[in-house]
Amino acid sequence: MIRVVLPAHLRTLAQVDGEVRLQVAGRVTQRAVLDELEARYPVLRGTIRDHLTQRRRAFVRFFACEQDLSHEPPDTPLPEAVATGEEPLLVVGAMAGG
């Protein structure tokens, strides 16, 4: 069971409270987790990654196990602690401005 923590505005959009729990078959990668998240909550399509390119949106970041995973290739396996559900994958809206 994969645990995903979404920012408040995406939780509201998906109408979920707290973290989301997903079953991901096969390798646990960013792409596999986001594919499952978007399949389960279609309203989130296009909010975390671009519809056409499937690339992460510029002001969205991924963190897990105290590491910034935002620039990892989407098919890189996530840390074992995320794959086992011990640690969540955090989807964070980046801050901008000054």
C-alpha positions in Angstrom: 0.0 0.0 0.0 1.5 3.3 -1.1 0.7 6.4 1.0 0.5 9.8 -0.8 0.1 13.1 0.9 -1.4 15.8 -1.3 -1.4 19.5 -0.7 -4.6 20.9 0.7 -6.0 22.3 -2.5 -5.6 18.9 -4.3 -7.2 17.1 -1.4 -10.1 19.4 -1.6 -10.4 18.9 -5.4 -10.2 15.1 -5.0 -12.6 15.3 -2.0 -10.3 13.3 0.3 -9.2 13.8 3.9 -5.7 13.0 5.0 -3.4 10.9 3.0 -4.4 8.7 0.0 -3.6 5.0 0.0 -3.0 3.3 -3.3 -2.2 -0.2 -4.6 0.5 0.0 -7.2 1.2 -3.2 -9.2 4.8 -3.8 -10.3 7.6 -1.4 -9.7 6.8 1.5 -7.5 7.9 4.6 -9.5 6.7 8.2 -9.6 5.0 7.4 -12.9 3.3 4.3 -11.5 2.1 6.1 -8.4 0.8 9.1 -10.4 -0.9 6.9 -13.0 -2.7 5.1 -10.2 -3.6 8.4 -8.4 -5.0 9.8 -11.6 -6.9 6.6 -12.4 -8.5 6.6 -9.0 -9.1 10.4 -8.9 -9.6 11.6 -12.5 -10.2 15.1 -11.3 -6.5 15.3 -10.5 -5.4 14.7 -14.2 -3.4 17.7 -15.3 -2.9 19.1 -11.8 0.4 17.4 -10.9 1.7 16.7 -14.4 1.0 18.0 -17.9 -1.7 16.2 -19.8 0.3 15.8 -23.0 3.9 15.5 -21.9 3.3 13.8 -18.5 6.0 15.9 -17.1 5.8 17.3 -13.5 4.3 20.7 -13.4 6.9 23.4 -12.6 5.5 24.3 -9.1 5.0 20.8 -7.9 7.7 18.9 -6.0 8.0 15.3 -4.7 9.6 14.4 -1.4 10.1 11.1 0.4 12.5 9.9 3.1 13.8 13.5 3.5 14.9 13.6 -0.1 13.7 15.8 -3.0 12.8 13.4 -5.7 11.4 16.1 -8.0 14.2 15.8 -10.6 14.4 12.1 -10.7 13.4 10.4 -13.9 9.7 9.3 -13.6 10.6 5.6 -14.0 13.2 5.5 -11.2 12.1 3.3 -8.4 10.9 5.2 -5.3 12.7 4.5 -2.0 11.9 1.1 -0.4 10.3 2.8 2.6 7.8 4.4 0.2 7.2 1.1 -1.7 6.4 -0.7 1.5 4.1 2.1 2.9 6.5 2.9 5.8 7.0 6.4 4.5 4.6 8.5 2.4 5.3 10.2 -0.9 4.7 13.9 -0.4 3.4 16.0 -3.2 4.2 19.6 -2.4 3.2 22.9 -4.1 6.5 24.9 -4.4 6.6 28.5 -3.1 7.5 31.3 -5.4 7.9 35.0 -5.2 9.7 37.2 -2.8 
